[in-house]
Amino acid sequence: METTERLQEVFRDVFDDDAIVISDETTAEDIESWDSLTHVQLIVAVEKEFSVKFSTVEVMKLKNVGEFIELINKKVR
């Protein structure tokens, strides 16, 4: 399963919404229940799913899901 598909499953789990479809352009603005708490839950869930760790600076620099996928791929490889 590729990174985007795995990440989408994490999003669906964290936001408890099986209808969520993410794209490279997806941002917090696009998901109604994405607030600061779910943001933290999302980061932790992604770290678990991909067995990686993100620094606060890395997370703060992210502008959209596409950049998040790039960051995950850099850390996984």
Biopython code that builds the backbone (N, CA, C, O; Angstrom):
import numpy as np
from Bio.PDB.StructureBuilder import StructureBuilder

atoms = [
    (1, "MET", "N", (0.856, -1.195, 0.000)),
    (1, "MET", "CA", (0.000, 0.000, 0.000)),
    (1, "MET", "C", (0.889, 1.240, 0.000)),
    (1, "MET", "O", (1.848, 1.320, 0.767)),
    (2, "GLU", "N", (0.577, 2.182, -0.840)),
    (2, "GLU", "CA", (1.429, 3.367, -0.936)),
    (2, "GLU", "C", (1.138, 4.377, 0.181)),
    (2, "GLU", "O", (0.112, 4.293, 0.857)),
    (3, "THR", "N", (2.039, 5.310, 0.358)),
    (3, "THR", "CA", (1.961, 6.273, 1.457)),
    (3, "THR", "C", (0.620, 7.000, 1.490)),
    (3, "THR", "O", (0.021, 7.136, 2.557)),
    (4, "THR", "N", (0.142, 7.468, 0.345)),
    (4, "THR", "CA", (-1.110, 8.233, 0.315)),
    (4, "THR", "C", (-2.280, 7.387, 0.814)),
    (4, "THR", "O", (-3.123, 7.872, 1.569)),
    (5, "GLU", "N", (-2.331, 6.130, 0.393)),
    (5, "GLU", "CA", (-3.427, 5.249, 0.828)),
    (5, "GLU", "C", (-3.359, 4.991, 2.325)),
    (5, "GLU", "O", (-4.376, 5.035, 3.017)),
    (6, "ARG", "N", (-2.159, 4.721, 2.820)),
    (6, "ARG", "CA", (-1.995, 4.482, 4.265)),
    (6, "ARG", "C", (-2.358, 5.738, 5.048)),
    (6, "ARG", "O", (-3.024, 5.664, 6.081)),
    (7, "LEU", "N", (-1.919, 6.890, 4.553)),
    (7, "LEU", "CA", (-2.205, 8.148, 5.233)),
    (7, "LEU", "C", (-3.706, 8.429, 5.239)),
    (7, "LEU", "O", (-4.250, 8.910, 6.233)),
    (8, "GLN", "N", (-4.364, 8.129, 4.137)),
    (8, "GLN", "CA", (-5.812, 8.339, 4.077)),
    (8, "GLN", "C", (-6.524, 7.504, 5.145)),
    (8, "GLN", "O", (-7.466, 7.984, 5.776)),
    (9, "GLU", "N", (-6.088, 6.275, 5.349)),
    (9, "GLU", "CA", (-6.679, 5.428, 6.385)),
    (9, "GLU", "C", (-6.475, 6.042, 7.767)),
    (9, "GLU", "O", (-7.373, 5.997, 8.608)),
    (10, "VAL", "N", (-5.293, 6.616, 8.000)),
    (10, "VAL", "CA", (-5.017, 7.280, 9.282)),
    (10, "VAL", "C", (-5.964, 8.471, 9.455)),
    (10, "VAL", "O", (-6.536, 8.659, 10.529)),
    (11, "PHE", "N", (-6.129, 9.270, 8.404)),
    (11, "PHE", "CA", (-7.050, 10.408, 8.455)),
    (11, "PHE", "C", (-8.460, 9.940, 8.793)),
    (11, "PHE", "O", (-9.122, 10.519, 9.655)),
    (12, "ARG", "N", (-8.916, 8.898, 8.118)),
    (12, "ARG", "CA", (-10.276, 8.382, 8.348)),
    (12, "ARG", "C", (-10.444, 7.905, 9.779)),
    (12, "ARG", "O", (-11.499, 8.090, 10.385)),
    (13, "ASP", "N", (-9.397, 7.291, 10.316)),
    (13, "ASP", "CA", (-9.443, 6.791, 11.683)),
    (13, "ASP", "C", (-9.454, 7.954, 12.685)),
    (13, "ASP", "O", (-10.291, 7.990, 13.587)),
    (14, "VAL", "N", (-8.539, 8.889, 12.526)),
    (14, "VAL", "CA", (-8.419, 10.023, 13.459)),
    (14, "VAL", "C", (-9.678, 10.897, 13.449)),
    (14, "VAL", "O", (-10.162, 11.316, 14.500)),
    (15, "PHE", "N", (-10.198, 11.163, 12.253)),
    (15, "PHE", "CA", (-11.364, 12.034, 12.136)),
    (15, "PHE", "C", (-12.682, 11.259, 12.180)),
    (15, "PHE", "O", (-13.760, 11.847, 12.094)),
    (16, "ASP", "N", (-12.583, 9.924, 12.315)),
    (16, "ASP", "CA", (-13.748, 9.040, 12.397)),
    (16, "ASP", "C", (-14.734, 9.321, 11.265)),
    (16, "ASP", "O", (-15.933, 9.495, 11.483)),
    (17, "ASP", "N", (-14.185, 9.359, 10.040)),
    (17, "ASP", "CA", (-14.992, 9.664, 8.857)),
    (17, "ASP", "C", (-14.469, 8.867, 7.660)),
    (17, "ASP", "O", (-13.438, 9.207, 7.082)),
    (18, "ASP", "N", (-15.186, 7.810, 7.299)),
    (18, "ASP", "CA", (-14.763, 6.947, 6.194)),
    (18, "ASP", "C", (-14.915, 7.609, 4.828)),
    (18, "ASP", "O", (-14.468, 7.054, 3.824)),
    (19, "ALA", "N", (-15.532, 8.776, 4.774)),
    (19, "ALA", "CA", (-15.739, 9.472, 3.497)),
    (19, "ALA", "C", (-14.580, 10.399, 3.138)),
    (19, "ALA", "O", (-14.536, 10.933, 2.029)),
    (20, "ILE", "N", (-13.650, 10.592, 4.060)),
    (20, "ILE", "CA", (-12.532, 11.505, 3.792)),
    (20, "ILE", "C", (-11.670, 10.968, 2.648)),
    (20, "ILE", "O", (-11.251, 9.810, 2.643)),
    (21, "VAL", "N", (-11.424, 11.848, 1.687)),
    (21, "VAL", "CA", (-10.504, 11.541, 0.588)),
    (21, "VAL", "C", (-9.479, 12.668, 0.568)),
    (21, "VAL", "O", (-9.818, 13.830, 0.340)),
    (22, "ILE", "N", (-8.228, 12.309, 0.807)),
    (22, "ILE", "CA", (-7.184, 13.329, 0.840)),
    (22, "ILE", "C", (-6.507, 13.446, -0.521)),
    (22, "ILE", "O", (-6.503, 12.509, -1.319)),
    (23, "SER", "N", (-5.938, 14.622, -0.760)),
    (23, "SER", "CA", (-5.132, 14.850, -1.959)),
    (23, "SER", "C", (-3.923, 15.670, -1.522)),
    (23, "SER", "O", (-3.838, 16.094, -0.370)),
    (24, "ASP", "N", (-2.994, 15.892, -2.438)),
    (24, "ASP", "CA", (-1.808, 16.684, -2.102)),
    (24, "ASP", "C", (-2.175, 18.086, -1.633)),
    (24, "ASP", "O", (-1.451, 18.685, -0.838)),
    (25, "GLU", "N", (-3.293, 18.608, -2.119)),
    (25, "GLU", "CA", (-3.694, 19.978, -1.794)),
    (25, "GLU", "C", (-4.525, 20.083, -0.510)),
    (25, "GLU", "O", (-4.817, 21.191, -0.062)),
    (26, "THR", "N", (-4.908, 18.959, 0.084)),
    (26, "THR", "CA", (-5.750, 18.983, 1.289)),
    (26, "THR", "C", (-5.045, 19.724, 2.425)),
    (26, "THR", "O", (-3.861, 19.512, 2.690)),
    (27, "THR", "N", (-5.810, 20.608, 3.096)),
    (27, "THR", "CA", (-5.306, 21.324, 4.271)),
    (27, "THR", "C", (-6.337, 21.207, 5.391)),
    (27, "THR", "O", (-7.417, 20.650, 5.197)),
    (28, "ALA", "N", (-5.995, 21.732, 6.556)),
    (28, "ALA", "CA", (-6.915, 21.707, 7.691)),
    (28, "ALA", "C", (-8.221, 22.427, 7.370)),
    (28, "ALA", "O", (-9.264, 22.116, 7.944)),
    (29, "GLU", "N", (-8.161, 23.383, 6.458)),
    (29, "GLU", "CA", (-9.359, 24.134, 6.057)),
    (29, "GLU", "C", (-10.399, 23.225, 5.389)),
    (29, "GLU", "O", (-11.596, 23.510, 5.417)),
    (30, "ASP", "N", (-9.924, 22.131, 4.792)),
    (30, "ASP", "CA", (-10.795, 21.251, 4.017)),
    (30, "ASP", "C", (-11.550, 20.224, 4.865)),
    (30, "ASP", "O", (-12.517, 19.623, 4.397)),
    (31, "ILE", "N", (-11.115, 20.024, 6.099)),
    (31, "ILE", "CA", (-11.742, 19.021, 6.962)),
    (31, "ILE", "C", (-12.305, 19.728, 8.186)),
    (31, "ILE", "O", (-11.570, 20.253, 9.022)),
    (32, "GLU", "N", (-13.619, 19.725, 8.263)),
    (32, "GLU", "CA", (-14.324, 20.523, 9.267)),
    (32, "GLU", "C", (-13.852, 20.265, 10.701)),
    (32, "GLU", "O", (-13.702, 21.204, 11.482)),
    (33, "SER", "N", (-13.619, 19.001, 11.045)),
    (33, "SER", "CA", (-13.269, 18.673, 12.433)),
    (33, "SER", "C", (-11.771, 18.743, 12.724)),
    (33, "SER", "O", (-11.330, 18.321, 13.793)),
    (34, "TRP", "N", (-10.976, 19.278, 11.775)),
    (34, "TRP", "CA", (-9.524, 19.372, 11.963)),
    (34, "TRP", "C", (-9.218, 20.616, 12.781)),
    (34, "TRP", "O", (-9.211, 21.732, 12.261)),
    (35, "ASP", "N", (-8.966, 20.410, 14.066)),
    (35, "ASP", "CA", (-8.597, 21.515, 14.963)),
    (35, "ASP", "C", (-7.248, 21.174, 15.601)),
    (35, "ASP", "O", (-6.601, 20.203, 15.211)),
    (36, "SER", "N", (-6.836, 21.964, 16.567)),
    (36, "SER", "CA", (-5.505, 21.755, 17.142)),
    (36, "SER", "C", (-5.378, 20.402, 17.845)),
    (36, "SER", "O", (-4.317, 19.780, 17.800)),
    (37, "LEU", "N", (-6.436, 19.948, 18.482)),
    (37, "LEU", "CA", (-6.386, 18.657, 19.167)),
    (37, "LEU", "C", (-6.285, 17.504, 18.168)),
    (37, "LEU", "O", (-5.450, 16.613, 18.323)),
    (38, "THR", "N", (-7.136, 17.524, 17.148)),
    (38, "THR", "CA", (-7.078, 16.441, 16.163)),
    (38, "THR", "C", (-5.767, 16.509, 15.361)),
    (38, "THR", "O", (-5.292, 15.493, 14.855)),
    (39, "HIS", "N", (-5.194, 17.697, 15.254)),
    (39, "HIS", "CA", (-3.901, 17.840, 14.571)),
    (39, "HIS", "C", (-2.841, 17.036, 15.324)),
    (39, "HIS", "O", (-2.065, 16.299, 14.715)),
    (40, "VAL", "N", (-2.812, 17.179, 16.631)),
    (40, "VAL", "CA", (-1.851, 16.445, 17.459)),
    (40, "VAL", "C", (-2.129, 14.943, 17.355)),
    (40, "VAL", "O", (-1.202, 14.146, 17.211)),
    (41, "GLN", "N", (-3.402, 14.562, 17.427)),
    (41, "GLN", "CA", (-3.763, 13.143, 17.316)),
    (41, "GLN", "C", (-3.328, 12.580, 15.959)),
    (41, "GLN", "O", (-2.856, 11.447, 15.870)),
    (42, "LEU", "N", (-3.490, 13.378, 14.916)),
    (42, "LEU", "CA", (-3.110, 12.965, 13.566)),
    (42, "LEU", "C", (-1.603, 12.729, 13.477)),
    (42, "LEU", "O", (-1.165, 11.713, 12.937)),
    (43, "ILE", "N", (-0.817, 13.657, 14.000)),
    (43, "ILE", "CA", (0.645, 13.529, 13.963)),
    (43, "ILE", "C", (1.082, 12.266, 14.701)),
    (43, "ILE", "O", (1.910, 11.505, 14.200)),
    (44, "VAL", "N", (0.525, 12.045, 15.888)),
    (44, "VAL", "CA", (0.879, 10.864, 16.681)),
    (44, "VAL", "C", (0.482, 9.583, 15.946)),
    (44, "VAL", "O", (1.249, 8.620, 15.922)),
    (45, "ALA", "N", (-0.703, 9.567, 15.349)),
    (45, "ALA", "CA", (-1.179, 8.385, 14.616)),
    (45, "ALA", "C", (-0.296, 8.101, 13.398)),
    (45, "ALA", "O", (-0.010, 6.944, 13.091)),
    (46, "VAL", "N", (0.134, 9.162, 12.707)),
    (46, "VAL", "CA", (1.004, 8.990, 11.541)),
    (46, "VAL", "C", (2.372, 8.471, 11.984)),
    (46, "VAL", "O", (2.944, 7.593, 11.337)),
    (47, "GLU", "N", (2.893, 9.010, 13.081)),
    (47, "GLU", "CA", (4.179, 8.530, 13.599)),
    (47, "GLU", "C", (4.114, 7.033, 13.901)),
    (47, "GLU", "O", (5.049, 6.290, 13.603)),
    (48, "LYS", "N", (2.995, 6.598, 14.498)),
    (48, "LYS", "CA", (2.808, 5.182, 14.800)),
    (48, "LYS", "C", (2.692, 4.342, 13.536)),
    (48, "LYS", "O", (3.369, 3.323, 13.399)),
    (49, "GLU", "N", (1.839, 4.767, 12.617)),
    (49, "GLU", "CA", (1.591, 4.018, 11.375)),
    (49, "GLU", "C", (2.861, 3.812, 10.565)),
    (49, "GLU", "O", (3.087, 2.732, 10.019)),
    (50, "PHE", "N", (3.693, 4.852, 10.486)),
    (50, "PHE", "CA", (4.878, 4.793, 9.628)),
    (50, "PHE", "C", (6.183, 4.564, 10.408)),
    (50, "PHE", "O", (7.263, 4.522, 9.820)),
    (51, "SER", "N", (6.072, 4.416, 11.732)),
    (51, "SER", "CA", (7.258, 4.209, 12.592)),
    (51, "SER", "C", (8.312, 5.293, 12.373)),
    (51, "SER", "O", (9.491, 5.008, 12.161)),
    (52, "VAL", "N", (7.848, 6.555, 12.431)),
    (52, "VAL", "CA", (8.737, 7.707, 12.279)),
    (52, "VAL", "C", (8.459, 8.705, 13.400)),
    (52, "VAL", "O", (7.478, 8.574, 14.132)),
    (53, "LYS", "N", (9.328, 9.696, 13.524)),
    (53, "LYS", "CA", (9.127, 10.797, 14.482)),
    (53, "LYS", "C", (9.305, 12.112, 13.744)),
    (53, "LYS", "O", (10.190, 12.250, 12.899)),
    (54, "PHE", "N", (8.454, 13.075, 14.071)),
    (54, "PHE", "CA", (8.552, 14.402, 13.472)),
    (54, "PHE", "C", (8.933, 15.416, 14.536)),
    (54, "PHE", "O", (8.513, 15.306, 15.688)),
    (55, "SER", "N", (9.730, 16.402, 14.148)),
    (55, "SER", "CA", (10.041, 17.487, 15.069)),
    (55, "SER", "C", (8.923, 18.532, 14.963)),
    (55, "SER", "O", (8.186, 18.577, 13.977)),
    (56, "THR", "N", (8.817, 19.347, 15.976)),
    (56, "THR", "CA", (7.810, 20.412, 15.971)),
    (56, "THR", "C", (8.015, 21.335, 14.774)),
    (56, "THR", "O", (7.046, 21.758, 14.142)),
    (57, "VAL", "N", (9.256, 21.646, 14.464)),
    (57, "VAL", "CA", (9.575, 22.534, 13.345)),
    (57, "VAL", "C", (9.104, 21.914, 12.031)),
    (57, "VAL", "O", (8.515, 22.600, 11.195)),
    (58, "GLU", "N", (9.363, 20.615, 11.846)),
    (58, "GLU", "CA", (8.924, 19.934, 10.618)),
    (58, "GLU", "C", (7.413, 20.035, 10.453)),
    (58, "GLU", "O", (6.913, 20.345, 9.372)),
    (59, "VAL", "N", (6.705, 19.773, 11.526)),
    (59, "VAL", "CA", (5.238, 19.793, 11.482)),
    (59, "VAL", "C", (4.725, 21.205, 11.210)),
    (59, "VAL", "O", (3.778, 21.388, 10.445)),
    (60, "MET", "N", (5.344, 22.190, 11.828)),
    (60, "MET", "CA", (4.885, 23.574, 11.655)),
    (60, "MET", "C", (5.110, 24.092, 10.235)),
    (60, "MET", "O", (4.386, 24.979, 9.780)),
    (61, "LYS", "N", (6.102, 23.550, 9.532)),
    (61, "LYS", "CA", (6.408, 23.992, 8.170)),
    (61, "LYS", "C", (5.439, 23.441, 7.127)),
    (61, "LYS", "O", (5.344, 23.977, 6.023)),
    (62, "LEU", "N", (4.718, 22.368, 7.475)),
    (62, "LEU", "CA", (3.843, 21.719, 6.499)),
    (62, "LEU", "C", (2.688, 22.623, 6.095)),
    (62, "LEU", "O", (2.018, 23.218, 6.939)),
    (63, "LYS", "N", (2.466, 22.717, 4.770)),
    (63, "LYS", "CA", (1.387, 23.569, 4.263)),
    (63, "LYS", "C", (0.176, 22.766, 3.805)),
    (63, "LYS", "O", (-0.943, 23.277, 3.760)),
    (64, "ASN", "N", (0.419, 21.477, 3.457)),
    (64, "ASN", "CA", (-0.678, 20.647, 2.965)),
    (64, "ASN", "C", (-0.300, 19.172, 3.070)),
    (64, "ASN", "O", (0.814, 18.832, 3.467)),
    (65, "VAL", "N", (-1.232, 18.311, 2.713)),
    (65, "VAL", "CA", (-1.011, 16.869, 2.801)),
    (65, "VAL", "C", (0.131, 16.423, 1.876)),
    (65, "VAL", "O", (0.891, 15.521, 2.228)),
    (66, "GLY", "N", (0.256, 17.040, 0.715)),
    (66, "GLY", "CA", (1.342, 16.690, -0.202)),
    (66, "GLY", "C", (2.707, 16.844, 0.444)),
    (66, "GLY", "O", (3.571, 15.982, 0.282)),
    (67, "GLU", "N", (2.909, 17.930, 1.172)),
    (67, "GLU", "CA", (4.177, 18.149, 1.867)),
    (67, "GLU", "C", (4.358, 17.136, 2.999)),
    (67, "GLU", "O", (5.474, 16.706, 3.289)),
    (68, "PHE", "N", (3.234, 16.759, 3.637)),
    (68, "PHE", "CA", (3.266, 15.758, 4.698)),
    (68, "PHE", "C", (3.714, 14.412, 4.120)),
    (68, "PHE", "O", (4.526, 13.715, 4.727)),
    (69, "ILE", "N", (3.191, 14.053, 2.959)),
    (69, "ILE", "CA", (3.561, 12.798, 2.296)),
    (69, "ILE", "C", (5.052, 12.811, 1.937)),
    (69, "ILE", "O", (5.747, 11.814, 2.133)),
    (70, "GLU", "N", (5.537, 13.928, 1.417)),
    (70, "GLU", "CA", (6.967, 14.051, 1.086)),
    (70, "GLU", "C", (7.829, 13.844, 2.327)),
    (70, "GLU", "O", (8.845, 13.150, 2.276)),
    (71, "LEU", "N", (7.420, 14.450, 3.441)),
    (71, "LEU", "CA", (8.168, 14.334, 4.690)),
    (71, "LEU", "C", (8.162, 12.880, 5.174)),
    (71, "LEU", "O", (9.199, 12.358, 5.584)),
    (72, "ILE", "N", (7.012, 12.236, 5.128)),
    (72, "ILE", "CA", (6.916, 10.828, 5.534)),
    (72, "ILE", "C", (7.846, 9.986, 4.669)),
    (72, "ILE", "O", (8.614, 9.174, 5.185)),
    (73, "ASN", "N", (7.776, 10.178, 3.357)),
    (73, "ASN", "CA", (8.603, 9.385, 2.441)),
    (73, "ASN", "C", (10.092, 9.579, 2.678)),
    (73, "ASN", "O", (10.863, 8.629, 2.539)),
    (74, "LYS", "N", (10.520, 10.803, 3.037)),
    (74, "LYS", "CA", (11.927, 11.058, 3.336)),
    (74, "LYS", "C", (12.360, 10.265, 4.565)),
    (74, "LYS", "O", (13.470, 9.736, 4.616)),
    (75, "LYS", "N", (11.472, 10.191, 5.550)),
    (75, "LYS", "CA", (11.825, 9.532, 6.811)),
    (75, "LYS", "C", (11.736, 8.012, 6.729)),
    (75, "LYS", "O", (12.466, 7.308, 7.426)),
    (76, "VAL", "N", (10.857, 7.512, 5.891)),
    (76, "VAL", "CA", (10.655, 6.070, 5.780)),
    (76, "VAL", "C", (11.790, 5.421, 4.991)),
    (76, "VAL", "O", (12.183, 4.290, 5.275)),
    (77, "ARG", "N", (12.298, 6.124, 4.028)),
    (77, "ARG", "CA", (13.355, 5.550, 3.168)),
    (77, "ARG", "C", (14.721, 5.667, 3.792)),
    (77, "ARG", "O", (15.709, 5.235, 3.199)),
]
sb = StructureBuilder()
sb.init_structure("model")
sb.init_model(0)
sb.init_chain("A")
sb.init_seg("    ")
for serial, (resi, resn, name, xyz) in enumerate(atoms, 1):
    if name == "N":
        sb.init_residue(resn, " ", resi, " ")
    sb.init_atom(name, np.array(xyz, "f"), 0.0, 1.0, " ", f" {name:<3s}", serial, name[0])
structure = sb.get_structure()
